[in-house]
Amino acid sequence: MSKIEIGKKAPPFTLRGTGGDWSLKDAVGRPVVMYFYPRDNTPGCTQEGEDFSSHFAAYKKAKTLIFGISADSVESHEKFKKKMAFPFDLLSDPDKAVCKLYDVIQEKSMYGRKYMGIERSTFLIDSKGVLRQEWRKVKVNGHAEAVLAAVKAL
């Protein structure tokens, strides 16, 4: 059962990331896009980051912060961010506490083997800290554009 609900305050958290420690409360007054992804340096996750990067100027114009979140270490995130030249920070959730808080740990299947992992999901939080939209089971193509349209509609 999800601990979050559209129209309600987003659950607070603090994580270490490529820009140091970051708390959701640090974003008050600005919308936030948080996208949860499975792993650094994988094809889908790389494409998703590149898509958000290619629209970064439009997000910045809309005064919106973007953060990618996965269970990878800060060190892994730093290498990934540098390699891909992402203009936004990546946050590390090694114990998956925030992933669980936002209910993105789901059963997945690869080669017939079932396991629990991060389901590609995105959350849009408005400038008052209220969850306005969520996307689950995200397909990468066109996703960054759809999120940007939702940001502009705030």
PyMOL CGO cylinders between C-alpha atoms (Angstrom):
from pymol import cmd
from pymol.cgo import CYLINDER

trace = [
    CYLINDER, 0.00, 0.00, 0.00, 1.39, 3.38, -0.99, 0.3, 1, 1, 1, 1, 1, 1,
    CYLINDER, 1.39, 3.38, -0.99, 2.28, 5.77, 1.80, 0.3, 1, 1, 1, 1, 1, 1,
    CYLINDER, 2.28, 5.77, 1.80, 1.74, 8.68, -0.53, 0.3, 1, 1, 1, 1, 1, 1,
    CYLINDER, 1.74, 8.68, -0.53, -1.37, 10.20, -2.01, 0.3, 1, 1, 1, 1, 1, 1,
    CYLINDER, -1.37, 10.20, -2.01, -1.95, 12.79, -4.71, 0.3, 1, 1, 1, 1, 1, 1,
    CYLINDER, -1.95, 12.79, -4.71, -3.19, 16.03, -3.16, 0.3, 1, 1, 1, 1, 1, 1,
    CYLINDER, -3.19, 16.03, -3.16, -1.44, 15.35, 0.18, 0.3, 1, 1, 1, 1, 1, 1,
    CYLINDER, -1.44, 15.35, 0.18, 1.94, 16.49, 1.53, 0.3, 1, 1, 1, 1, 1, 1,
    CYLINDER, 1.94, 16.49, 1.53, 4.77, 14.40, 0.13, 0.3, 1, 1, 1, 1, 1, 1,
    CYLINDER, 4.77, 14.40, 0.13, 6.61, 12.39, 2.80, 0.3, 1, 1, 1, 1, 1, 1,
    CYLINDER, 6.61, 12.39, 2.80, 9.76, 14.20, 3.98, 0.3, 1, 1, 1, 1, 1, 1,
    CYLINDER, 9.76, 14.20, 3.98, 13.20, 12.64, 3.62, 0.3, 1, 1, 1, 1, 1, 1,
    CYLINDER, 13.20, 12.64, 3.62, 16.91, 13.44, 3.54, 0.3, 1, 1, 1, 1, 1, 1,
    CYLINDER, 16.91, 13.44, 3.54, 19.41, 11.63, 1.31, 0.3, 1, 1, 1, 1, 1, 1,
    CYLINDER, 19.41, 11.63, 1.31, 23.08, 11.99, 0.40, 0.3, 1, 1, 1, 1, 1, 1,
    CYLINDER, 23.08, 11.99, 0.40, 23.71, 12.83, -3.21, 0.3, 1, 1, 1, 1, 1, 1,
    CYLINDER, 23.71, 12.83, -3.21, 26.09, 14.24, -5.76, 0.3, 1, 1, 1, 1, 1, 1,
    CYLINDER, 26.09, 14.24, -5.76, 25.49, 17.74, -4.39, 0.3, 1, 1, 1, 1, 1, 1,
    CYLINDER, 25.49, 17.74, -4.39, 25.75, 16.75, -0.71, 0.3, 1, 1, 1, 1, 1, 1,
    CYLINDER, 25.75, 16.75, -0.71, 22.88, 16.03, 1.66, 0.3, 1, 1, 1, 1, 1, 1,
    CYLINDER, 22.88, 16.03, 1.66, 19.47, 17.07, 0.38, 0.3, 1, 1, 1, 1, 1, 1,
    CYLINDER, 19.47, 17.07, 0.38, 16.09, 17.19, 2.11, 0.3, 1, 1, 1, 1, 1, 1,
    CYLINDER, 16.09, 17.19, 2.11, 12.70, 17.58, 0.50, 0.3, 1, 1, 1, 1, 1, 1,
    CYLINDER, 12.70, 17.58, 0.50, 12.11, 20.55, 2.84, 0.3, 1, 1, 1, 1, 1, 1,
    CYLINDER, 12.11, 20.55, 2.84, 15.00, 22.32, 1.03, 0.3, 1, 1, 1, 1, 1, 1,
    CYLINDER, 15.00, 22.32, 1.03, 12.73, 22.64, -2.02, 0.3, 1, 1, 1, 1, 1, 1,
    CYLINDER, 12.73, 22.64, -2.02, 9.91, 24.63, -0.39, 0.3, 1, 1, 1, 1, 1, 1,
    CYLINDER, 9.91, 24.63, -0.39, 8.91, 27.34, -2.84, 0.3, 1, 1, 1, 1, 1, 1,
    CYLINDER, 8.91, 27.34, -2.84, 9.96, 25.32, -5.89, 0.3, 1, 1, 1, 1, 1, 1,
    CYLINDER, 9.96, 25.32, -5.89, 8.37, 22.35, -7.63, 0.3, 1, 1, 1, 1, 1, 1,
    CYLINDER, 8.37, 22.35, -7.63, 10.37, 19.10, -7.57, 0.3, 1, 1, 1, 1, 1, 1,
    CYLINDER, 10.37, 19.10, -7.57, 10.54, 16.22, -10.02, 0.3, 1, 1, 1, 1, 1, 1,
    CYLINDER, 10.54, 16.22, -10.02, 11.92, 13.06, -8.44, 0.3, 1, 1, 1, 1, 1, 1,
    CYLINDER, 11.92, 13.06, -8.44, 12.48, 10.12, -10.70, 0.3, 1, 1, 1, 1, 1, 1,
    CYLINDER, 12.48, 10.12, -10.70, 13.32, 6.73, -9.22, 0.3, 1, 1, 1, 1, 1, 1,
    CYLINDER, 13.32, 6.73, -9.22, 15.35, 4.43, -11.44, 0.3, 1, 1, 1, 1, 1, 1,
    CYLINDER, 15.35, 4.43, -11.44, 16.82, 0.93, -11.05, 0.3, 1, 1, 1, 1, 1, 1,
    CYLINDER, 16.82, 0.93, -11.05, 20.59, 1.34, -11.65, 0.3, 1, 1, 1, 1, 1, 1,
    CYLINDER, 20.59, 1.34, -11.65, 23.30, 3.69, -12.85, 0.3, 1, 1, 1, 1, 1, 1,
    CYLINDER, 23.30, 3.69, -12.85, 24.83, 3.02, -16.27, 0.3, 1, 1, 1, 1, 1, 1,
    CYLINDER, 24.83, 3.02, -16.27, 22.07, 0.80, -17.63, 0.3, 1, 1, 1, 1, 1, 1,
    CYLINDER, 22.07, 0.80, -17.63, 20.49, 1.58, -21.02, 0.3, 1, 1, 1, 1, 1, 1,
    CYLINDER, 20.49, 1.58, -21.02, 17.01, 2.63, -19.84, 0.3, 1, 1, 1, 1, 1, 1,
    CYLINDER, 17.01, 2.63, -19.84, 18.31, 4.60, -16.87, 0.3, 1, 1, 1, 1, 1, 1,
    CYLINDER, 18.31, 4.60, -16.87, 20.91, 6.35, -19.01, 0.3, 1, 1, 1, 1, 1, 1,
    CYLINDER, 20.91, 6.35, -19.01, 18.26, 7.26, -21.60, 0.3, 1, 1, 1, 1, 1, 1,
    CYLINDER, 18.26, 7.26, -21.60, 15.90, 8.56, -18.91, 0.3, 1, 1, 1, 1, 1, 1,
    CYLINDER, 15.90, 8.56, -18.91, 18.64, 10.78, -17.45, 0.3, 1, 1, 1, 1, 1, 1,
    CYLINDER, 18.64, 10.78, -17.45, 19.58, 12.03, -20.91, 0.3, 1, 1, 1, 1, 1, 1,
    CYLINDER, 19.58, 12.03, -20.91, 15.95, 12.89, -21.65, 0.3, 1, 1, 1, 1, 1, 1,
    CYLINDER, 15.95, 12.89, -21.65, 15.59, 14.91, -18.44, 0.3, 1, 1, 1, 1, 1, 1,
    CYLINDER, 15.59, 14.91, -18.44, 18.94, 16.56, -19.26, 0.3, 1, 1, 1, 1, 1, 1,
    CYLINDER, 18.94, 16.56, -19.26, 17.84, 17.54, -22.76, 0.3, 1, 1, 1, 1, 1, 1,
    CYLINDER, 17.84, 17.54, -22.76, 14.82, 19.34, -21.26, 0.3, 1, 1, 1, 1, 1, 1,
    CYLINDER, 14.82, 19.34, -21.26, 16.72, 20.78, -18.29, 0.3, 1, 1, 1, 1, 1, 1,
    CYLINDER, 16.72, 20.78, -18.29, 16.59, 24.38, -19.56, 0.3, 1, 1, 1, 1, 1, 1,
    CYLINDER, 16.59, 24.38, -19.56, 12.78, 24.22, -19.76, 0.3, 1, 1, 1, 1, 1, 1,
    CYLINDER, 12.78, 24.22, -19.76, 12.55, 22.74, -16.26, 0.3, 1, 1, 1, 1, 1, 1,
    CYLINDER, 12.55, 22.74, -16.26, 14.92, 25.44, -14.98, 0.3, 1, 1, 1, 1, 1, 1,
    CYLINDER, 14.92, 25.44, -14.98, 12.79, 28.13, -16.64, 0.3, 1, 1, 1, 1, 1, 1,
    CYLINDER, 12.79, 28.13, -16.64, 9.80, 26.64, -14.76, 0.3, 1, 1, 1, 1, 1, 1,
    CYLINDER, 9.80, 26.64, -14.76, 11.92, 26.93, -11.55, 0.3, 1, 1, 1, 1, 1, 1,
    CYLINDER, 11.92, 26.93, -11.55, 11.66, 23.16, -11.08, 0.3, 1, 1, 1, 1, 1, 1,
    CYLINDER, 11.66, 23.16, -11.08, 14.29, 20.99, -9.42, 0.3, 1, 1, 1, 1, 1, 1,
    CYLINDER, 14.29, 20.99, -9.42, 15.06, 17.52, -10.81, 0.3, 1, 1, 1, 1, 1, 1,
    CYLINDER, 15.06, 17.52, -10.81, 16.55, 14.62, -8.85, 0.3, 1, 1, 1, 1, 1, 1,
    CYLINDER, 16.55, 14.62, -8.85, 17.24, 11.06, -9.88, 0.3, 1, 1, 1, 1, 1, 1,
    CYLINDER, 17.24, 11.06, -9.88, 17.09, 8.51, -7.05, 0.3, 1, 1, 1, 1, 1, 1,
    CYLINDER, 17.09, 8.51, -7.05, 18.38, 4.94, -6.95, 0.3, 1, 1, 1, 1, 1, 1,
    CYLINDER, 18.38, 4.94, -6.95, 19.98, 2.58, -4.45, 0.3, 1, 1, 1, 1, 1, 1,
    CYLINDER, 19.98, 2.58, -4.45, 23.42, 3.03, -6.03, 0.3, 1, 1, 1, 1, 1, 1,
    CYLINDER, 23.42, 3.03, -6.03, 26.16, 4.63, -3.92, 0.3, 1, 1, 1, 1, 1, 1,
    CYLINDER, 26.16, 4.63, -3.92, 27.01, 8.33, -4.04, 0.3, 1, 1, 1, 1, 1, 1,
    CYLINDER, 27.01, 8.33, -4.04, 30.34, 7.34, -5.61, 0.3, 1, 1, 1, 1, 1, 1,
    CYLINDER, 30.34, 7.34, -5.61, 28.55, 5.44, -8.39, 0.3, 1, 1, 1, 1, 1, 1,
    CYLINDER, 28.55, 5.44, -8.39, 26.20, 8.40, -8.88, 0.3, 1, 1, 1, 1, 1, 1,
    CYLINDER, 26.20, 8.40, -8.88, 29.14, 10.82, -9.11, 0.3, 1, 1, 1, 1, 1, 1,
    CYLINDER, 29.14, 10.82, -9.11, 30.76, 8.74, -11.86, 0.3, 1, 1, 1, 1, 1, 1,
    CYLINDER, 30.76, 8.74, -11.86, 27.44, 8.33, -13.71, 0.3, 1, 1, 1, 1, 1, 1,
    CYLINDER, 27.44, 8.33, -13.71, 26.60, 12.04, -13.46, 0.3, 1, 1, 1, 1, 1, 1,
    CYLINDER, 26.60, 12.04, -13.46, 30.06, 13.07, -14.66, 0.3, 1, 1, 1, 1, 1, 1,
    CYLINDER, 30.06, 13.07, -14.66, 30.12, 10.53, -17.52, 0.3, 1, 1, 1, 1, 1, 1,
    CYLINDER, 30.12, 10.53, -17.52, 26.67, 11.62, -18.76, 0.3, 1, 1, 1, 1, 1, 1,
    CYLINDER, 26.67, 11.62, -18.76, 27.11, 15.34, -17.85, 0.3, 1, 1, 1, 1, 1, 1,
    CYLINDER, 27.11, 15.34, -17.85, 23.76, 15.42, -16.06, 0.3, 1, 1, 1, 1, 1, 1,
    CYLINDER, 23.76, 15.42, -16.06, 22.96, 19.01, -14.96, 0.3, 1, 1, 1, 1, 1, 1,
    CYLINDER, 22.96, 19.01, -14.96, 20.97, 17.79, -11.92, 0.3, 1, 1, 1, 1, 1, 1,
    CYLINDER, 20.97, 17.79, -11.92, 21.90, 15.81, -8.82, 0.3, 1, 1, 1, 1, 1, 1,
    CYLINDER, 21.90, 15.81, -8.82, 21.46, 12.11, -8.20, 0.3, 1, 1, 1, 1, 1, 1,
    CYLINDER, 21.46, 12.11, -8.20, 20.46, 10.96, -4.71, 0.3, 1, 1, 1, 1, 1, 1,
    CYLINDER, 20.46, 10.96, -4.71, 21.59, 7.72, -3.10, 0.3, 1, 1, 1, 1, 1, 1,
    CYLINDER, 21.59, 7.72, -3.10, 19.11, 5.53, -1.21, 0.3, 1, 1, 1, 1, 1, 1,
    CYLINDER, 19.11, 5.53, -1.21, 21.28, 2.48, -0.35, 0.3, 1, 1, 1, 1, 1, 1,
    CYLINDER, 21.28, 2.48, -0.35, 18.90, 1.05, 2.26, 0.3, 1, 1, 1, 1, 1, 1,
    CYLINDER, 18.90, 1.05, 2.26, 15.91, 1.83, -0.01, 0.3, 1, 1, 1, 1, 1, 1,
    CYLINDER, 15.91, 1.83, -0.01, 14.11, 3.65, 2.82, 0.3, 1, 1, 1, 1, 1, 1,
    CYLINDER, 14.11, 3.65, 2.82, 12.88, 6.46, 0.54, 0.3, 1, 1, 1, 1, 1, 1,
    CYLINDER, 12.88, 6.46, 0.54, 12.08, 3.95, -2.20, 0.3, 1, 1, 1, 1, 1, 1,
    CYLINDER, 12.08, 3.95, -2.20, 9.86, 2.13, 0.31, 0.3, 1, 1, 1, 1, 1, 1,
    CYLINDER, 9.86, 2.13, 0.31, 8.37, 5.41, 1.54, 0.3, 1, 1, 1, 1, 1, 1,
    CYLINDER, 8.37, 5.41, 1.54, 7.32, 6.22, -2.03, 0.3, 1, 1, 1, 1, 1, 1,
    CYLINDER, 7.32, 6.22, -2.03, 6.29, 2.60, -2.69, 0.3, 1, 1, 1, 1, 1, 1,
    CYLINDER, 6.29, 2.60, -2.69, 8.56, 2.03, -5.70, 0.3, 1, 1, 1, 1, 1, 1,
    CYLINDER, 8.56, 2.03, -5.70, 9.99, -1.33, -4.54, 0.3, 1, 1, 1, 1, 1, 1,
    CYLINDER, 9.99, -1.33, -4.54, 7.99, -3.82, -6.58, 0.3, 1, 1, 1, 1, 1, 1,
    CYLINDER, 7.99, -3.82, -6.58, 8.25, -7.42, -7.71, 0.3, 1, 1, 1, 1, 1, 1,
    CYLINDER, 8.25, -7.42, -7.71, 10.04, -7.62, -11.04, 0.3, 1, 1, 1, 1, 1, 1,
    CYLINDER, 10.04, -7.62, -11.04, 10.98, -10.46, -13.33, 0.3, 1, 1, 1, 1, 1, 1,
    CYLINDER, 10.98, -10.46, -13.33, 14.08, -11.04, -15.44, 0.3, 1, 1, 1, 1, 1, 1,
    CYLINDER, 14.08, -11.04, -15.44, 14.70, -14.24, -17.39, 0.3, 1, 1, 1, 1, 1, 1,
    CYLINDER, 14.70, -14.24, -17.39, 11.84, -15.86, -15.48, 0.3, 1, 1, 1, 1, 1, 1,
    CYLINDER, 11.84, -15.86, -15.48, 13.40, -15.06, -12.09, 0.3, 1, 1, 1, 1, 1, 1,
    CYLINDER, 13.40, -15.06, -12.09, 11.32, -12.91, -9.74, 0.3, 1, 1, 1, 1, 1, 1,
    CYLINDER, 11.32, -12.91, -9.74, 12.97, -10.37, -7.44, 0.3, 1, 1, 1, 1, 1, 1,
    CYLINDER, 12.97, -10.37, -7.44, 12.19, -7.13, -5.63, 0.3, 1, 1, 1, 1, 1, 1,
    CYLINDER, 12.19, -7.13, -5.63, 13.57, -4.00, -7.28, 0.3, 1, 1, 1, 1, 1, 1,
    CYLINDER, 13.57, -4.00, -7.28, 12.99, -0.33, -7.99, 0.3, 1, 1, 1, 1, 1, 1,
    CYLINDER, 12.99, -0.33, -7.99, 10.12, 0.23, -10.40, 0.3, 1, 1, 1, 1, 1, 1,
    CYLINDER, 10.12, 0.23, -10.40, 10.82, 3.20, -12.67, 0.3, 1, 1, 1, 1, 1, 1,
    CYLINDER, 10.82, 3.20, -12.67, 8.55, 5.91, -11.18, 0.3, 1, 1, 1, 1, 1, 1,
    CYLINDER, 8.55, 5.91, -11.18, 8.36, 9.70, -11.16, 0.3, 1, 1, 1, 1, 1, 1,
    CYLINDER, 8.36, 9.70, -11.16, 6.73, 12.10, -8.70, 0.3, 1, 1, 1, 1, 1, 1,
    CYLINDER, 6.73, 12.10, -8.70, 5.85, 15.76, -9.18, 0.3, 1, 1, 1, 1, 1, 1,
    CYLINDER, 5.85, 15.76, -9.18, 5.70, 17.78, -5.96, 0.3, 1, 1, 1, 1, 1, 1,
    CYLINDER, 5.70, 17.78, -5.96, 4.49, 21.38, -6.07, 0.3, 1, 1, 1, 1, 1, 1,
    CYLINDER, 4.49, 21.38, -6.07, 6.12, 24.41, -4.43, 0.3, 1, 1, 1, 1, 1, 1,
    CYLINDER, 6.12, 24.41, -4.43, 4.14, 23.81, -1.21, 0.3, 1, 1, 1, 1, 1, 1,
    CYLINDER, 4.14, 23.81, -1.21, 5.36, 20.21, -0.87, 0.3, 1, 1, 1, 1, 1, 1,
    CYLINDER, 5.36, 20.21, -0.87, 2.12, 18.60, -2.09, 0.3, 1, 1, 1, 1, 1, 1,
    CYLINDER, 2.12, 18.60, -2.09, 2.25, 15.59, -4.40, 0.3, 1, 1, 1, 1, 1, 1,
    CYLINDER, 2.25, 15.59, -4.40, 0.52, 16.64, -7.62, 0.3, 1, 1, 1, 1, 1, 1,
    CYLINDER, 0.52, 16.64, -7.62, 1.18, 13.75, -9.95, 0.3, 1, 1, 1, 1, 1, 1,
    CYLINDER, 1.18, 13.75, -9.95, 2.82, 10.34, -10.06, 0.3, 1, 1, 1, 1, 1, 1,
    CYLINDER, 2.82, 10.34, -10.06, 3.88, 8.12, -12.92, 0.3, 1, 1, 1, 1, 1, 1,
    CYLINDER, 3.88, 8.12, -12.92, 4.47, 4.42, -12.25, 0.3, 1, 1, 1, 1, 1, 1,
    CYLINDER, 4.47, 4.42, -12.25, 5.80, 1.67, -14.52, 0.3, 1, 1, 1, 1, 1, 1,
    CYLINDER, 5.80, 1.67, -14.52, 7.34, 4.45, -16.59, 0.3, 1, 1, 1, 1, 1, 1,
    CYLINDER, 7.34, 4.45, -16.59, 8.26, 3.86, -20.22, 0.3, 1, 1, 1, 1, 1, 1,
    CYLINDER, 8.26, 3.86, -20.22, 11.23, 6.13, -20.95, 0.3, 1, 1, 1, 1, 1, 1,
    CYLINDER, 11.23, 6.13, -20.95, 10.31, 7.37, -24.44, 0.3, 1, 1, 1, 1, 1, 1,
    CYLINDER, 10.31, 7.37, -24.44, 8.40, 10.66, -24.15, 0.3, 1, 1, 1, 1, 1, 1,
    CYLINDER, 8.40, 10.66, -24.15, 8.34, 10.57, -20.36, 0.3, 1, 1, 1, 1, 1, 1,
    CYLINDER, 8.34, 10.57, -20.36, 10.47, 13.67, -19.66, 0.3, 1, 1, 1, 1, 1, 1,
    CYLINDER, 10.47, 13.67, -19.66, 8.22, 15.65, -22.02, 0.3, 1, 1, 1, 1, 1, 1,
    CYLINDER, 8.22, 15.65, -22.02, 5.05, 14.41, -20.29, 0.3, 1, 1, 1, 1, 1, 1,
    CYLINDER, 5.05, 14.41, -20.29, 6.45, 15.39, -16.89, 0.3, 1, 1, 1, 1, 1, 1,
    CYLINDER, 6.45, 15.39, -16.89, 7.45, 18.81, -18.23, 0.3, 1, 1, 1, 1, 1, 1,
    CYLINDER, 7.45, 18.81, -18.23, 3.89, 19.36, -19.51, 0.3, 1, 1, 1, 1, 1, 1,
    CYLINDER, 3.89, 19.36, -19.51, 2.58, 18.56, -16.02, 0.3, 1, 1, 1, 1, 1, 1,
    CYLINDER, 2.58, 18.56, -16.02, 5.10, 20.99, -14.48, 0.3, 1, 1, 1, 1, 1, 1,
    CYLINDER, 5.10, 20.99, -14.48, 3.91, 23.76, -16.81, 0.3, 1, 1, 1, 1, 1, 1,
    CYLINDER, 3.91, 23.76, -16.81, 0.29, 23.01, -15.88, 0.3, 1, 1, 1, 1, 1, 1,
    CYLINDER, 0.29, 23.01, -15.88, 0.95, 23.60, -12.14, 0.3, 1, 1, 1, 1, 1, 1,
]
cmd.load_cgo(trace, "trace")
